[in-house]
Amino acid sequence: MSGRQGGKAKPLKKPKKAAKDLDDEDVAYQQKQKEQEKLRKEMAAKASGKGPIVSGGIKKSGKKK
């Protein structure tokens, strides 16, 4: 064995992915997903300003000493 072949072999490069052809349904679906994500972020921002929804804290058992 020569010194050049020792150790790990380099992984082969993967071919680049071809750009997909998107039809109208795919474009509409992606747009809908973006709008839903935007709406979720807005709702989370509104909810975070009010503080925690549940403020029960640590629940204690009914046992007394």
N, CA, C and O atoms as CSV, one atom per row, in Angstrom:
chain,resi,resn,atom,element,x,y,z
A,1,MET,N,N,0.841,-1.185,0.000
A,1,MET,CA,C,0.000,0.000,0.000
A,1,MET,C,C,0.881,1.241,0.000
A,1,MET,O,O,1.840,1.341,0.765
A,2,SER,N,N,0.543,2.167,-0.856
A,2,SER,CA,C,1.293,3.413,-0.898
A,2,SER,C,C,0.714,4.380,0.126
A,2,SER,O,O,-0.386,4.166,0.636
A,3,GLY,N,N,1.434,5.415,0.418
A,3,GLY,CA,C,1.005,6.390,1.418
A,3,GLY,C,C,-0.213,7.181,1.002
A,3,GLY,O,O,-0.939,7.688,1.857
A,4,ARG,N,N,-0.455,7.299,-0.298
A,4,ARG,CA,C,-1.584,8.096,-0.757
A,4,ARG,C,C,-2.919,7.414,-0.523
A,4,ARG,O,O,-3.942,8.092,-0.423
A,5,GLN,N,N,-2.937,6.109,-0.434
A,5,GLN,CA,C,-4.203,5.402,-0.297
A,5,GLN,C,C,-4.597,5.168,1.158
A,5,GLN,O,O,-5.686,4.654,1.411
A,6,GLY,N,N,-3.772,5.517,2.097
A,6,GLY,CA,C,-4.089,5.304,3.500
A,6,GLY,C,C,-5.143,6.274,3.985
A,6,GLY,O,O,-5.300,7.357,3.422
A,7,GLY,N,N,-5.855,5.901,5.010
A,7,GLY,CA,C,-6.852,6.788,5.599
A,7,GLY,C,C,-8.183,6.731,4.875
A,7,GLY,O,O,-8.470,5.813,4.107
A,8,LYS,N,N,-8.974,7.742,5.148
A,8,LYS,CA,C,-10.325,7.780,4.609
A,8,LYS,C,C,-10.336,8.291,3.174
A,8,LYS,O,O,-9.604,9.223,2.839
A,9,ALA,N,N,-11.148,7.696,2.344
A,9,ALA,CA,C,-11.297,8.158,0.970
A,9,ALA,C,C,-12.257,9.340,0.938
A,9,ALA,O,O,-13.191,9.412,1.737
A,10,LYS,N,N,-12.023,10.264,0.014
A,10,LYS,CA,C,-12.921,11.412,-0.116
A,10,LYS,C,C,-14.271,10.940,-0.636
A,10,LYS,O,O,-14.328,10.088,-1.523
A,11,PRO,N,N,-15.355,11.482,-0.097
A,11,PRO,CA,C,-16.666,11.109,-0.640
A,11,PRO,C,C,-16.849,11.718,-2.027
A,11,PRO,O,O,-16.349,12.807,-2.309
A,12,LEU,N,N,-17.551,11.024,-2.863
A,12,LEU,CA,C,-17.820,11.530,-4.197
A,12,LEU,C,C,-18.820,12.666,-4.131
A,12,LEU,O,O,-19.719,12.668,-3.291
A,13,LYS,N,N,-18.660,13.630,-5.019
A,13,LYS,CA,C,-19.589,14.755,-5.036
A,13,LYS,C,C,-20.921,14.307,-5.607
A,13,LYS,O,O,-20.980,13.562,-6.586
A,14,LYS,N,N,-21.984,14.774,-4.978
A,14,LYS,CA,C,-23.325,14.455,-5.459
A,14,LYS,C,C,-23.697,15.430,-6.564
A,14,LYS,O,O,-23.304,16.596,-6.518
A,15,PRO,N,N,-24.438,14.975,-7.545
A,15,PRO,CA,C,-24.878,15.902,-8.592
A,15,PRO,C,C,-25.876,16.910,-8.024
A,15,PRO,O,O,-26.661,16.591,-7.130
A,16,LYS,N,N,-25.832,18.123,-8.555
A,16,LYS,CA,C,-26.749,19.161,-8.080
A,16,LYS,C,C,-28.176,18.795,-8.450
A,16,LYS,O,O,-28.435,18.190,-9.490
A,17,LYS,N,N,-29.100,19.180,-7.566
A,17,LYS,CA,C,-30.511,18.903,-7.838
A,17,LYS,C,C,-31.012,19.847,-8.921
A,17,LYS,O,O,-30.703,21.039,-8.920
A,18,ALA,N,N,-31.770,19.307,-9.822
A,18,ALA,CA,C,-32.359,20.126,-10.873
A,18,ALA,C,C,-33.519,20.924,-10.290
A,18,ALA,O,O,-34.230,20.435,-9.412
A,19,ALA,N,N,-33.709,22.127,-10.765
A,19,ALA,CA,C,-34.806,22.958,-10.293
A,19,ALA,C,C,-36.125,22.314,-10.707
A,19,ALA,O,O,-36.298,21.903,-11.855
A,20,LYS,N,N,-37.044,22.233,-9.760
A,20,LYS,CA,C,-38.338,21.623,-10.059
A,20,LYS,C,C,-39.207,22.593,-10.848
A,20,LYS,O,O,-39.149,23.807,-10.652
A,21,ASP,N,N,-40.001,22.040,-11.732
A,21,ASP,CA,C,-40.986,22.846,-12.426
A,21,ASP,C,C,-42.241,22.876,-11.560
A,21,ASP,O,O,-42.873,21.844,-11.332
A,22,LEU,N,N,-42.593,24.053,-11.087
A,22,LEU,CA,C,-43.746,24.188,-10.203
A,22,LEU,C,C,-44.973,24.574,-11.021
A,22,LEU,O,O,-44.931,25.499,-11.832
A,23,ASP,N,N,-46.052,23.855,-10.795
A,23,ASP,CA,C,-47.291,24.237,-11.462
A,23,ASP,C,C,-48.070,25.189,-10.550
A,23,ASP,O,O,-47.620,25.511,-9.451
A,24,ASP,N,N,-49.223,25.628,-11.009
A,24,ASP,CA,C,-50.001,26.623,-10.273
A,24,ASP,C,C,-50.421,26.130,-8.898
A,24,ASP,O,O,-50.463,26.911,-7.947
A,25,GLU,N,N,-50.732,24.842,-8.780
A,25,GLU,CA,C,-51.151,24.292,-7.494
A,25,GLU,C,C,-50.022,24.357,-6.475
A,25,GLU,O,O,-50.248,24.694,-5.312
A,26,ASP,N,N,-48.796,24.031,-6.914
A,26,ASP,CA,C,-47.652,24.080,-6.010
A,26,ASP,C,C,-47.367,25.504,-5.552
A,26,ASP,O,O,-47.071,25.735,-4.380
A,27,VAL,N,N,-47.455,26.445,-6.461
A,27,VAL,CA,C,-47.212,27.846,-6.125
A,27,VAL,C,C,-48.265,28.333,-5.134
A,27,VAL,O,O,-47.938,29.031,-4.174
A,28,ALA,N,N,-49.519,27.972,-5.358
A,28,ALA,CA,C,-50.597,28.374,-4.464
A,28,ALA,C,C,-50.419,27.750,-3.078
A,28,ALA,O,O,-50.660,28.401,-2.061
A,29,TYR,N,N,-49.999,26.498,-3.048
A,29,TYR,CA,C,-49.793,25.810,-1.771
A,29,TYR,C,C,-48.663,26.475,-0.988
A,29,TYR,O,O,-48.786,26.687,0.219
A,30,GLN,N,N,-47.564,26.806,-1.665
A,30,GLN,CA,C,-46.444,27.449,-0.981
A,30,GLN,C,C,-46.842,28.825,-0.463
A,30,GLN,O,O,-46.442,29.214,0.634
A,31,GLN,N,N,-47.618,29.556,-1.233
A,31,GLN,CA,C,-48.085,30.871,-0.797
A,31,GLN,C,C,-48.967,30.747,0.436
A,31,GLN,O,O,-48.857,31.546,1.366
A,32,LYS,N,N,-49.844,29.742,0.445
A,32,LYS,CA,C,-50.730,29.511,1.588
A,32,LYS,C,C,-49.920,29.175,2.833
A,32,LYS,O,O,-50.234,29.651,3.924
A,33,GLN,N,N,-48.870,28.351,2.675
A,33,GLN,CA,C,-48.015,27.984,3.807
A,33,GLN,C,C,-47.318,29.221,4.373
A,33,GLN,O,O,-47.225,29.372,5.591
A,34,LYS,N,N,-46.833,30.101,3.510
A,34,LYS,CA,C,-46.161,31.321,3.964
A,34,LYS,C,C,-47.122,32.208,4.741
A,34,LYS,O,O,-46.761,32.772,5.773
A,35,GLU,N,N,-48.343,32.329,4.242
A,35,GLU,CA,C,-49.337,33.166,4.918
A,35,GLU,C,C,-49.693,32.597,6.283
A,35,GLU,O,O,-49.842,33.347,7.247
A,36,GLN,N,N,-49.830,31.276,6.374
A,36,GLN,CA,C,-50.146,30.655,7.662
A,36,GLN,C,C,-49.005,30.845,8.652
A,36,GLN,O,O,-49.248,31.093,9.833
A,37,GLU,N,N,-47.767,30.733,8.187
A,37,GLU,CA,C,-46.610,30.928,9.063
A,37,GLU,C,C,-46.554,32.367,9.564
A,37,GLU,O,O,-46.250,32.617,10.731
A,38,LYS,N,N,-46.848,33.304,8.679
A,38,LYS,CA,C,-46.863,34.716,9.057
A,38,LYS,C,C,-47.941,34.979,10.100
A,38,LYS,O,O,-47.712,35.698,11.073
A,39,LEU,N,N,-49.119,34.393,9.892
A,39,LEU,CA,C,-50.225,34.555,10.830
A,39,LEU,C,C,-49.867,33.961,12.187
A,39,LEU,O,O,-50.177,34.550,13.223
A,40,ARG,N,N,-49.212,32.788,12.190
A,40,ARG,CA,C,-48.790,32.155,13.445
A,40,ARG,C,C,-47.825,33.045,14.222
A,40,ARG,O,O,-47.927,33.171,15.442
A,41,LYS,N,N,-46.890,33.659,13.504
A,41,LYS,CA,C,-45.913,34.531,14.168
A,41,LYS,C,C,-46.595,35.752,14.764
A,41,LYS,O,O,-46.251,36.180,15.866
A,42,GLU,N,N,-47.564,36.317,14.039
A,42,GLU,CA,C,-48.297,37.471,14.552
A,42,GLU,C,C,-49.090,37.109,15.803
A,42,GLU,O,O,-49.115,37.871,16.770
A,43,MET,N,N,-49.737,35.948,15.783
A,43,MET,CA,C,-50.518,35.514,16.944
A,43,MET,C,C,-49.608,35.254,18.145
A,43,MET,O,O,-49.968,35.567,19.280
A,44,ALA,N,N,-48.432,34.683,17.894
A,44,ALA,CA,C,-47.492,34.418,18.977
A,44,ALA,C,C,-46.986,35.733,19.570
A,44,ALA,O,O,-46.797,35.835,20.782
A,45,ALA,N,N,-46.768,36.731,18.729
A,45,ALA,CA,C,-46.309,38.029,19.220
A,45,ALA,C,C,-47.384,38.690,20.084
A,45,ALA,O,O,-47.074,39.297,21.109
A,46,LYS,N,N,-48.646,38.571,19.669
A,46,LYS,CA,C,-49.738,39.133,20.463
A,46,LYS,C,C,-49.864,38.419,21.804
A,46,LYS,O,O,-50.039,39.061,22.839
A,47,ALA,N,N,-49.778,37.111,21.785
A,47,ALA,CA,C,-49.953,36.326,23.003
A,47,ALA,C,C,-48.798,36.532,23.973
A,47,ALA,O,O,-49.006,36.513,25.186
A,48,SER,N,N,-47.590,36.727,23.468
A,48,SER,CA,C,-46.438,36.856,24.353
A,48,SER,C,C,-46.465,38.173,25.125
A,48,SER,O,O,-45.843,38.269,26.184
A,49,GLY,N,N,-47.157,39.173,24.631
A,49,GLY,CA,C,-47.229,40.458,25.316
A,49,GLY,C,C,-48.083,40.423,26.559
A,49,GLY,O,O,-47.921,41.268,27.439
A,50,LYS,N,N,-48.987,39.472,26.654
A,50,LYS,CA,C,-49.911,39.406,27.774
A,50,LYS,C,C,-49.355,38.648,28.968
A,50,LYS,O,O,-49.938,38.715,30.050
A,51,GLY,N,N,-48.262,37.939,28.813
A,51,GLY,CA,C,-47.703,37.158,29.897
A,51,GLY,C,C,-48.165,35.725,29.810
A,51,GLY,O,O,-48.827,35.335,28.847
A,52,PRO,N,N,-47.822,34.949,30.800
A,52,PRO,CA,C,-48.186,33.525,30.749
A,52,PRO,C,C,-49.697,33.324,30.860
A,52,PRO,O,O,-50.381,34.016,31.614
A,53,ILE,N,N,-50.189,32.376,30.101
A,53,ILE,CA,C,-51.624,32.094,30.121
A,53,ILE,C,C,-51.983,31.351,31.407
A,53,ILE,O,O,-52.959,31.690,32.077
A,54,VAL,N,N,-51.194,30.344,31.742
A,54,VAL,CA,C,-51.443,29.556,32.937
A,54,VAL,C,C,-50.476,30.021,34.009
A,54,VAL,O,O,-49.262,29.973,33.814
A,55,SER,N,N,-51.004,30.471,35.139
A,55,SER,CA,C,-50.133,30.949,36.209
A,55,SER,C,C,-50.411,30.185,37.488
A,55,SER,O,O,-50.493,30.769,38.569
A,56,GLY,N,N,-50.556,28.872,37.356
A,56,GLY,CA,C,-50.868,28.059,38.520
A,56,GLY,C,C,-49.675,27.839,39.432
A,56,GLY,O,O,-49.848,27.648,40.636
A,57,GLY,N,N,-48.461,27.861,38.880
A,57,GLY,CA,C,-47.277,27.635,39.682
A,57,GLY,C,C,-47.137,26.172,40.040
A,57,GLY,O,O,-47.679,25.304,39.355
A,58,ILE,N,N,-46.411,25.895,41.113
A,58,ILE,CA,C,-46.194,24.513,41.545
A,58,ILE,C,C,-47.412,24.052,42.321
A,58,ILE,O,O,-47.867,24.725,43.246
A,59,LYS,N,N,-47.928,22.912,41.940
A,59,LYS,CA,C,-49.087,22.379,42.643
A,59,LYS,C,C,-48.615,21.582,43.844
A,59,LYS,O,O,-47.674,20.792,43.757
A,60,LYS,N,N,-49.271,21.798,44.944
A,60,LYS,CA,C,-48.910,21.075,46.164
A,60,LYS,C,C,-49.915,19.958,46.396
A,60,LYS,O,O,-51.088,20.057,46.033
A,61,SER,N,N,-49.421,18.905,47.005
A,61,SER,CA,C,-50.326,17.795,47.296
A,61,SER,C,C,-51.194,18.157,48.492
A,61,SER,O,O,-50.917,19.129,49.196
A,62,GLY,N,N,-52.229,17.388,48.719
A,62,GLY,CA,C,-53.165,17.658,49.796
A,62,GLY,C,C,-52.667,17.242,51.178
A,62,GLY,O,O,-53.354,17.456,52.177
A,63,LYS,N,N,-51.468,16.646,51.240
A,63,LYS,CA,C,-50.956,16.181,52.524
A,63,LYS,C,C,-50.492,17.351,53.380
A,63,LYS,O,O,-49.901,18.306,52.878
A,64,LYS,N,N,-50.770,17.264,54.690
A,64,LYS,CA,C,-50.300,18.282,55.623
A,64,LYS,C,C,-49.514,17.592,56.720
A,64,LYS,O,O,-49.746,16.424,57.031
A,65,LYS,N,N,-48.588,18.324,57.298
A,65,LYS,CA,C,-47.757,17.740,58.345
A,65,LYS,C,C,-48.444,17.741,59.680
A,65,LYS,O,O,-47.872,17.280,60.668
